[in-house]
Amino acid sequence: MTLGPTLAVTAFLILLSSEVKVVAGLQGADHFRPSAPSDDGKRQGLLQLTAQVSKADGSQDLVEEIASVEGLVNQASRADQPSSGSVVVNSMKKRTAADLTGVTENAVGDLVIFLTGLFVSSLLLTVFVGLFSVLRRRWPMVYGNNVLRGTAPLPGPGDTFLGWIRVSWNLHINDIIQSQGLDAAMLLEFCNLMMKILGYMAVPLVFMLGPLHWRHGGNRSGLDNLSKWGMANVVDGSPLYYLHAVIVWLTVGGVQLLIYKAQVKFLRRRKLWLMSLPAPRATTILVENIPDAHCSDLKLKAYFERIFGKGSVSTSFVVKHTENLCDLIAIRDSHQAKKDLAAYQLSSTGVRPMCLGVKGRQDVLKWYDERLVLLEHQITSEKKRIIKEAKEEEEALVAQRGEVDSDSDGFSVPELDFQTRLHTSNGFVTFKNRKDSEMALCSLISANKEEFVVSMPPDPADVIYADLKANPLKQNFKLLLGYLCIVGLFLSFMPFVVGISTTAKLENLEAKIPVIRMLMKEYPAIHALWDALMASAALGFFMSFLPTFLVMIFYSFFVLKAEAWLQHRLQKWYFCFLMIFVLLVTAVGSSLTMTASQIAQHPLMAPSLLADTMPLASHFYLNYIPMQWVAHGMDLVRYVILMKFMAFRTIMEEEVARAKSEPEDQDFYGMGSRSARFTLEAVVCIVFSTLSPLITVLGFLNFVIRRIVFGYLIAFAESRKPDLGGAFWVSKLHHVQVGMYFYIMLMTGVLLKRAAQPWPGCMAAASLAILAVGHSKFRSLKWEDLPLEAMADPHEKSSKEKGDKNYKDDKDARDGKEDQEDEDVLLSYQQPELR
């Protein structure tokens, strides 16, 4: 499986070696500002290249151009002869954040690096697709478990070698909503939206603006062939910059229009999702910061019935301190898992497992049986104690209940001064009517905004009850520490990158490993392969650590309340890191804090700073996008899940091994991290689209691959995750619009610096008005709660809803009348240990 690709890569490298030797002396050329190397080796490389070209085809124009560059080299060499002191100063010069993360500047010879990276990325993607096509038929429990369970959309992926590609591409979003939830479906819809946006941008940029850059730009890029199609080939003062200003307007307006239409379409799906929520989530609210006088089940119920009417509340539940009970249950579950493992060993080997105890060697199964009986007794006793204390508090409330006030609504609750020691300040209230729960979500419950804070609850199975038990005063202090840790991560991340990037530098590896030094001399094209792959791969490797660090901080210092809410928080913060350390890393300079301080003092310098730095690294991002294709192939193979499954199945049954190996690591592969990376790739393609039009084609292909890969994984392989109903989608669109602000600032700075007149830059800056208005309209579309108008006539449905056969028409869920009083449903938000 690996011999063919290895031979193909080797042959490709040998073919490239001669071209790499030709351009080896030209690395480091800069076509946005004049700069020339001063060492004799590069000057000799220019002379040799001049001689080779003149002998090859007699191109006098090219010879003269190279000779002129050689003259600049001589002049720079004479002007920059270092003194004894300047050598020390230069050696101590600070390296920028871009240097440390491997984000290199554009240079002559980058076309070879780009083609090498494109070839290798495509080849590796092909290998991973072929490997997956084999593995999915060999291990269906890992790659098609949803099909085996009957929860996958129809039709299934089939059993042909590559038939799954067509099935994945043809999956309808509504089918994904039914099987995997709205969040998962909107992740695929984001791929569809970005294909539409990048396709809209690619047509004028690649087929109109690119040829104009090449034919009429003035050949500013010189020998850098990769820049011929981009703005780097346009000389200062060219009239083409007026066209670039128009392109900025078209890009901003077109992207905003497509985003707004996509959000309007999402609102219809969100409304249907809200109306089809199952009980009790549809009629339940999460209540936080409950005053001490109402911190019990009965008091909380009485308070809301006083507001919404007697009999309006079905159940109420205040979270209770059950830490001791949870510890006992955790120990019991651990012992049960070890007992099950010992029982499997007995059934598979026929030998009873033994252990060394206080009484000598004894049967493991018998020992665990004794411990489990004891733990069950302790758990039962602790549960009875908690229930008894809660009942005593409620009986005390009944004994102190005041007389019915005839002037009131017939129900009054006196304020009690005692401090509860069992109940927390957070709880859940389940109404009998959907309209009451929606009104509660839209209303200000108390005059004090910090009391009775209501919100839509997470999925009952996703609630983190430990966070709801947190002490509010201690939590405020921990929250401050959490934000300080995030700031510290921002500031300390760069030294972490420095250590790894320095180790991975090819020069350092050559100095330490003789084999690599020998290979470099024998096959110079390997240098191009390393430059093409390792810079982008290293940056992706660095950023892959961030989600884990952020999750550790969130778990330690933040109140999350639900795993899905953790993922949403992770999406927002991870995207901030990606923007700074991937997209804006060239503008960071040598110090993040110094750059931020300068921009804070002089905000208008931001466009100039971006224009001075980001265009110089456009080639790096042309390599960065294809490198993501390899990551998509690795995601498709699910190598981590496969290795865990293979390991577990040696000591337990296959079904148990599959359950143990799922789900995939939620730090990096969860909805939050995936959404942040999807958005970053979209923003990179948009920001560099005008500077380097080819990136729109690469970005389009990137989202085609993402749509196919994740369409299959989400629908047929991965387990269903808790659903927030599109919160990740809204954040993704918001982040894309934030990226549009950077696009406008970048293009404004470039046009102001390079156009003969300031008008092109001013025209580009004026597109901020379009973006601001579009962003404001986007934010004005309310999506969080179900509008009360939707509850006005629950029997009425629009023609679109009537024709949509993919949504279940559940009358009880739509009109909000939960007539069935199923005890299990009503107690879904009770703590699991108390059920």
Secondary structure, 3 states (H helix, E strand, C coil): CCHHHHHHHHHHHHHHHHHHHHHHHHCCCCCCCCCCCCCHHHHHHHHHHHHHHHHHCCCHHHHHHHHHHHHHHHHHHHHCCCCHHHHHHHHCCCCCHHHHHCCCCCCCCHHHHHHHHHHHHHHHHHHHHHHHHHHHHHCHHHHCHHHHHCCCCCCCCCCCCCHHHHHHHCCCHHHHHHHHCHHHHHHHHHHHHHHHHHHHHHHHHHHHHHHHHHHHCECCCCCCHHHCCCHHHECCCCCHHHHHHHHHHHHHHHHHHHHHHHHHHHHHHHHHHHHCCCCCHHHEEEEECCCHHHCCHHHHHHHHHHHHCCCCEEEEEEEECCHHHHHHHHHHHHHHHHHHHHHHHHHHHCCCCEEEECCEEEEHHHHHHHHHHHHHHHHHHHHHHHHHHHHHHHHHHHHCCCCCCCCCCCCCCCCCCCCCCCEEEEEEEEECEHHHHHHHHHCCCCCCCCCCEEECCCCHHHECHHHHCCCHHHHHHHHHHHHHHHHHHHHHHHHHHHHHHHHHCHHHHHHHCHHHHHHHHHCCHHHHHHHHHHHHHHHHHHHHCHHHHHHHHHHHHCCCCEHHHHHHHHHHHHHHHHHHHHHCHHHHCCCHHHHHHHHHHCHHHHHHHHHHHHHHHHHHHHHHHHHHHHHHHHHHHCHHHHHHHHHHCCCCCHHHHHHHHCCCCHHHHCHHHHHHHHHHHHHHHHHCCCCCCHHHHHHHHHHHHHHHHHHHHHHHHCCCCCCCCCHHHHHHHHHHHHHHHHHHHHHHHHHHHHCCCCHHHHHHHHHHHHHHHHHHHHHHCCCCCCCHHHHCCCCCCCHHHHHCCCCCCCHHHHHCECCCCCHHHHCCCCCHHHC
